Amino acid sequence: MNARPAPSDRARSTLKSVRRLSWAITVLIGLLAIGAGTGYAQRIFSGYYGSTPPKFATATTFKGAFNFCRAMFTSNRREKRGWDTDYPGADINFSIRLSELTKTRVSKESEGGDPDHVVVRLTDNALFQCPFLLMEDAGTAIFNEQEVVRLREYLLKGGFLFVSDYWGPLAKEQFDEEIGRALPRSQYPIVTIPMGHPIWHTQFEVTHVPQMPSIQSWRRGGGTFERGVGSGTQDARGIADGHGRLMVVMLHNTDVPDGWEREGEDREYFLKFSPDAYSVGIDIALYGMTH
């Protein structure tokens, strides 16, 4: 019997990549499943529909570990809840999972306490302590002139902005216009982020941008879209600096942070959306903090 030929270096590399990917997915789903159960009930935020006052940074907030930063802004109309959509559950849960699924050190409010997440105004000096910044419902945002200047300074000095959970053409047009005031389109064009871009392979192999709805929209119809937007209309776009570093990543027509916030609330919603939500979010955050 002829011996089977030895695999080539490329084949061995591909096999190792597949094994690493399978292992990563198994670990991700396993950890999330633990969090969705009762064992982590005091750690994982779930099932909250009230309003929480913003938690601003203090003189002792930034200690050299990761602090989840969320941008506060003014909205000119109501679509969701404005800047505090999915706050603070998404911020808390994402920070916990980032600490579990990566080697990132996450700041805690106290020993064994919640992650030390913060809200920052675009005019706050604390903004420049944030390597990763989230905006939700940003399609309703209106920036004043001082905010435009400070946001431009933040991004050009190495800051990173992730925008998600804004839906439909009006929200897309409005945020494009507002971010264009900080980063003029003639110098910093908005471009499509292809799936071959390194951002989608930072830790998890993301093969497509998932469309996910808020849990409320999903319960009403069971689909992946909301606000009258059709399935499969999501897109990933970004803005890079002169060296090709992505400064802004915009996922339109998808509510990635709800997959973080609601992971402990509904098992079916969790299984359908949370693993993808964390894969996408962690890849984006790690890219933003390392480039």
C-alpha positions in Angstrom: 0.0 0.0 0.0 1.4 3.4 -0.9 2.1 5.7 2.0 0.0 8.8 2.2 2.0 11.9 1.2 3.0 14.2 3.9 0.9 17.4 4.1 2.5 20.5 2.7 3.5 23.4 5.0 0.5 25.4 3.6 -1.8 22.5 4.4 -0.5 22.1 7.9 -0.9 25.9 8.4 -4.5 25.7 7.2 -5.2 22.8 9.4 -3.8 24.5 12.4 -5.9 27.6 11.6 -9.1 25.6 11.4 -8.3 23.9 14.7 -7.6 27.2 16.4 -10.8 28.6 15.0 -12.8 25.6 16.2 -11.3 25.8 19.6 -12.0 29.5 19.9 -15.6 29.1 18.9 -16.0 26.3 21.4 -14.5 28.4 24.2 -16.6 31.4 23.3 -19.9 29.6 23.3 -19.0 27.6 26.4 -18.2 30.7 28.4 -21.2 32.5 27.2 -23.4 29.6 28.1 -22.0 29.6 31.6 -22.8 33.3 31.8 -26.3 32.8 30.6 -27.0 30.5 33.5 -27.5 31.1 37.2 -23.9 30.7 38.1 -23.0 34.2 36.9 -26.3 35.8 37.8 -24.6 38.5 39.9 -22.0 39.3 37.3 -23.8 39.3 34.0 -26.2 42.1 33.5 -29.6 41.1 32.1 -33.3 42.0 31.8 -33.1 45.7 32.7 -35.3 48.2 30.9 -34.9 51.3 33.2 -32.8 54.4 32.8 -29.4 54.6 34.5 -27.6 57.9 35.2 -24.3 58.3 33.4 -21.2 57.1 35.2 -18.4 59.7 34.5 -14.7 59.2 34.9 -13.0 60.4 38.1 -9.4 61.2 39.0 -8.8 57.6 39.8 -10.7 55.9 36.9 -7.9 55.2 34.5 -5.3 52.8 36.1 -3.7 51.3 33.0 -6.2 48.6 32.3 -9.2 48.6 29.9 -12.1 50.9 30.7 -15.1 50.6 28.4 -15.9 54.2 27.2 -19.2 55.3 25.8 -19.7 58.7 24.1 -22.4 61.0 25.3 -24.0 63.2 22.6 -27.1 65.3 21.9 -29.9 63.8 19.7 -32.1 65.9 17.5 -34.9 63.3 17.4 -35.9 60.1 19.0 -35.3 56.7 17.3 -34.0 54.6 20.2 -32.8 56.1 23.5 -30.0 58.2 22.1 -26.5 57.9 23.5 -27.5 55.6 26.4 -29.1 52.9 24.2 -28.2 49.5 25.8 -26.5 51.3 28.7 -25.0 50.1 31.0 -25.6 46.4 30.4 -23.8 46.2 27.1 -20.8 48.0 28.6 -20.6 45.8 31.6 -21.1 42.5 29.8 -18.7 43.3 27.0 -16.0 44.2 29.6 -16.5 40.9 31.4 -16.3 38.8 28.3 -13.3 40.7 27.0 -11.5 39.9 30.2 -12.5 36.2 29.9 -11.9 35.6 26.2 -8.7 37.6 25.8 -5.7 38.5 27.9 -6.9 42.1 28.3 -6.8 43.4 31.8 -10.1 45.1 32.6 -10.4 47.8 35.4 -12.9 47.0 38.2 -14.8 49.4 40.4 -13.6 47.5 43.4 -12.1 44.1 44.2 -14.6 41.6 42.7 -16.9 44.4 41.5 -18.3 45.4 38.2 -16.0 46.5 35.4 -15.2 50.2 35.7 -17.1 51.5 32.6 -17.4 55.2 31.9 -19.4 57.7 29.9 -17.5 60.6 28.3 -18.6 63.8 26.7 -16.7 64.6 23.6 -15.4 67.7 25.3 -14.1 65.8 28.4 -10.3 65.4 28.9 -11.1 61.9 29.9 -11.9 61.2 26.2 -8.1 61.0 25.5 -7.8 58.2 28.1 -10.1 56.0 26.0 -8.5 53.8 23.3 -11.9 52.4 22.4 -15.1 54.5 22.3 -18.7 53.3 21.5 -21.6 55.3 20.0 -25.0 53.9 19.7 -28.1 55.4 18.0 -25.5 57.8 16.5 -27.8 58.4 13.5 -29.6 60.9 15.7 -26.4 62.7 16.9 -25.8 66.4 16.4 -22.3 67.7 17.4 -21.6 71.3 18.3 -18.4 73.0 17.0 -16.4 72.2 20.1 -17.3 68.5 20.0 -16.3 68.4 16.3 -12.9 69.8 17.1 -12.3 67.5 20.1 -13.5 64.4 18.2 -11.1 65.2 15.3 -8.2 65.6 17.8 -9.1 62.4 19.6 -9.2 60.3 16.4 -6.1 61.7 14.8 -4.1 61.2 18.0 -4.8 57.5 17.9 -8.4 57.2 19.2 -10.9 54.7 17.9 -14.6 55.0 17.5 -17.1 52.0 17.0 -20.6 53.0 15.8 -23.4 50.5 15.8 -27.2 50.2 16.2 -28.3 52.9 13.8 -30.8 52.0 11.2 -32.2 53.2 7.9 -31.1 55.8 5.3 -31.9 58.9 7.4 -29.7 57.8 10.3 -26.9 56.7 7.9 -27.0 60.1 6.1 -27.1 62.1 9.3 -24.1 60.3 10.9 -22.1 60.4 7.7 -22.7 64.2 7.7 -21.7 64.6 11.4 -18.6 62.5 11.3 -17.7 64.3 8.1 -17.5 67.5 10.0 -14.8 66.0 12.2 -13.1 64.1 9.4 -13.8 65.9 6.1 -14.7 63.4 3.4 -12.3 65.0 0.9 -9.4 64.0 3.1 -10.9 61.0 5.0 -13.3 59.2 2.7 -15.8 56.6 4.1 -14.9 53.2 2.6 -16.4 49.7 2.7 -14.4 47.4 5.1 -13.9 44.1 3.2 -14.0 40.8 5.0 -10.4 40.3 4.1 -9.4 43.3 6.3 -7.2 42.4 9.3 -9.9 43.7 11.7 -12.0 40.7 11.1 -9.2 38.3 12.0 -7.8 39.9 15.1 -8.9 37.0 17.3 -12.0 35.4 15.9 -12.4 34.6 12.2 -15.4 36.7 11.3 -16.7 35.7 7.8 -19.6 38.1 7.5 -21.1 41.1 9.3 -24.1 39.7 11.1 -27.4 41.5 11.2 -29.0 41.3 14.6 -32.0 43.2 16.0 -32.8 44.4 19.5 -34.4 41.7 21.6 -37.7 43.6 21.6 -37.8 43.7 17.7 -36.8 40.0 17.6 -39.6 39.1 20.0 -42.1 40.9 17.9 -41.2 39.3 14.6 -38.4 36.9 14.9 -36.4 38.4 12.1 -33.0 40.0 12.1 -34.0 43.5 11.2 -35.8 46.4 12.8 -37.3 49.8 12.1 -38.7 48.7 8.8 -35.2 47.8 7.4 -35.0 44.6 5.4 -32.9 41.6 6.1 -29.4 41.5 4.6 -29.0 45.3 4.4 -26.3 45.6 7.0 -22.9 47.0 6.0 -19.5 47.7 7.5 -17.8 50.9 6.6 -14.8 52.8 8.0 -12.6 55.9 8.0 -8.8 55.5 8.0 -6.0 58.0 8.7 -3.2 58.8 6.2 -1.4 55.6 7.3 -4.3 53.3 6.6 -5.2 52.9 10.3 -9.0 52.6 10.8 -10.1 55.4 13.2 -13.9 54.8 12.8 -15.8 51.6 12.2 -19.5 51.9 11.4 -21.8 48.9 11.4 -25.1 50.1 10.0 -28.5 48.2 10.2 -27.3 45.9 13.0 -27.6 46.1 16.8 -24.4 44.3 17.9 -24.4 45.7 21.5 -27.8 44.2 22.2 -26.1 40.8 21.8 -23.9 41.8 24.7 -26.6 43.4 26.9 -29.2 40.7 26.5 -27.1 37.6 26.7 -28.5 36.5 30.1 -32.1 37.4 29.4 -33.3 35.0 26.7 -31.5 31.7 25.9 -32.8 31.5 22.3 -31.8 35.1 21.6 -28.4 34.4 23.3 -27.7 31.3 21.2 -28.7 33.0 18.0 -26.9 36.3 18.4 -24.5 36.7 21.3 -21.6 34.5 20.0 -21.5 36.6 16.8 -21.9 39.8 18.7 -18.9 39.1 20.9 -16.8 37.8 18.0 -17.4 41.0 16.1 -17.0 43.3 19.1 -13.9 41.7 20.4 -12.2 41.7 17.0 -13.0 45.4 16.6 -11.9 46.4 20.1 -8.6 44.5 19.9 -7.9 46.1 16.5 -8.7 49.5 17.8 -6.4 49.2 20.8 -3.5 47.7 18.9 -3.3 49.9 15.8 
